[in-house]
């Protein structure tokens, strides 16, 4: 029973996340590019998505930091890496280039698979290959 | 910088943000995990026994949202202006970069900033900066397609 509740809650978290991305406009790459278009006609909407999300999660993480186990009795996994290294910066820089080029980051891209649009599948397959290559080279910090 | 008032949707975007934050909160408070999509997907690309089901279930929930919205006739347009070649290059960069940088917009941009992680703040500023530069190159510099 507890197991089933946990599974349902994992599913609902994904669903709520996806609905949030749709409401927020993040499943539309053209709108995402509008947000990154500081030097053109700028659409600041996505700053509100991030702002809203950060405010709510800030409270949740404050609670989580004071606990060892989650409400379902799982160990709370917060990595405490502090080092800002080349991998972090280079990886994020490359990610940003791909994000700006396509208007897709991983969450909205995977959600948009649900639209059945073939171009989304093309992007996600390339994303999986890119991630696999990086994993294969074992470049990550952890 | 001019603001695109016609397409600026602060209320819907704030509501969307609150839902994204709610999902991230459920993940950390109930499951003890950070809701970072690139990491959750990465764990399926190189799977470890006993660490697979929750990832598939979460991602299924994520994919269900547009399916449900389409069934209800409420799914907004997905306008992809990039060419297939651009999408492949972009996908490779996003996959490689988020693996190398240990996170994307959800893990670093939302959860990391919410916990005031210096690494995530650095990552977010970096991908925002290169994202803005890329859009400038593609759409305004005269070099892009």
Interface residues (C-beta under 8 A of the other chain):
Chain A: X6 X7 X9 X10 X11 X12 X13 X14 X15 X16 X17 X18 X19 X20 X21 X22 X23 X24 X25 X26 X27 X28 X29 X30 X31 X33 X34 X36 X37 X38 X39 X40 X41 X42 X43 X44 X45 X46 X47 X48 X49 X50 X51 X52 X53 X54 X55 X56 X57 X58 X59 X60 X61 X63 X64 X65 X69 X70 X71 X72 X74 X75 X76 X77 X78 X81 X82 X83 X84 X87 X88 X89 X90 X91 X92 X93 X94 X95 X96 X97 X98 X99 X100 X101 X102 X103 X104 X105 X106 X107 X109 X110 X111 X112 X113 X114 X115 X117 X119 X120 X122 X123 X124 X125 X126 X127 X128 X129 X130 X131 X132 X133 X134 X135 X139 X140 X141 X142
Chain B: X1 X2 X3 X4 X7 X8 X9 X10 X12 X13 X14 X15 X16 X17 X18 X19 X20 X21 X22 X23 X24 X25 X26 X27 X28 X29 X30 X31 X32 X33 X34 X35 X37 X38 X41 X42 X45 X46 X53 X54 X57 X58 X59 X60 X61 X62 X63 X64 X65 X66 X67 X68 X69 X70 X75 X76 X77 X78 X79 X80 X81 X82 X84 X86 X87 X88 X89 X90 X91 X92 X93 X94 X95 X96 X97 X98 X99 X100 X101 X102 X103 X104 X105 X106 X108 X109 X110 X111 X113 X114 X115 X118 X119 X122 X123 X124 X126 X127 X128 X129 X130 X131 X132 X133 X134 X135 X136 X138 X139 X140
